[in-house]
Amino acid sequence: MVPKLQDILNLLDEMAPFSMAEEWDNSGLQVGSLSLEVKRILVALDPTLKAVRNASERKAQLLLTHHPLIFNALAR
């Protein structure tokens, strides 16, 4: 069985509960679909263009980063 993105987020929440994040921290899914099947994950510190390209080249369905893509709220 191939896990869905929701399954991976649930596992991460068990390991490091999102509820423990600081109020200002922007944790969780920022881009994507919870129903996406994930066979390959690339892990990076920051969601840089280089990390995105690397994930694409390696055919990763998920780029998991420590820092968020969007940190502050967008006005538009």
C-alpha positions in Angstrom: 0.0 0.0 0.0 1.3 3.4 -1.0 0.9 6.0 1.8 -1.0 9.2 1.1 0.3 12.6 2.1 -2.3 12.6 5.0 -0.8 9.4 6.4 2.7 11.0 6.4 1.4 14.2 8.1 -0.3 12.0 10.7 2.9 10.2 11.4 4.8 13.5 11.7 2.2 14.8 14.1 2.6 11.7 16.2 6.4 12.2 16.3 6.4 16.0 16.8 2.9 17.2 17.5 1.8 20.3 15.5 0.1 21.5 18.6 3.5 22.0 20.2 4.6 24.5 17.6 4.9 28.1 18.5 1.9 30.3 17.6 3.9 32.3 15.1 5.3 29.1 13.4 3.7 28.2 10.1 3.7 24.4 10.3 1.9 21.9 8.2 0.9 21.4 4.6 1.3 24.6 2.5 1.0 23.2 -1.0 -0.5 20.0 -2.3 -3.3 17.5 -1.8 -3.7 15.3 1.2 -4.9 12.5 -1.1 -1.6 12.5 -3.0 0.2 9.1 -3.0 3.8 9.5 -1.8 6.4 7.0 -2.9 9.5 9.2 -2.6 10.3 12.0 -0.2 13.1 14.5 -0.4 14.1 16.2 2.9 15.7 19.7 3.0 16.2 22.5 5.5 14.7 25.2 3.2 12.3 25.0 0.2 14.8 26.6 -2.1 14.6 26.5 -5.9 17.6 24.1 -5.8 15.7 21.8 -3.4 12.6 21.9 -5.6 14.6 21.0 -8.6 16.4 18.2 -6.8 13.1 16.8 -5.7 11.8 17.0 -9.2 14.9 15.4 -10.7 14.6 12.5 -8.2 10.8 12.2 -8.9 9.9 12.9 -5.3 6.2 13.5 -4.6 7.0 15.3 -1.4 9.5 17.9 -0.4 9.6 17.9 3.4 11.4 21.0 4.8 12.2 22.3 8.3 11.5 25.9 7.2 8.1 26.8 5.5 7.7 28.0 2.0 5.4 30.8 3.2 6.4 32.1 6.7 4.3 35.3 6.9 0.7 35.6 5.8 0.3 36.7 2.2 -1.7 39.8 1.5 -2.9 38.5 -1.9 
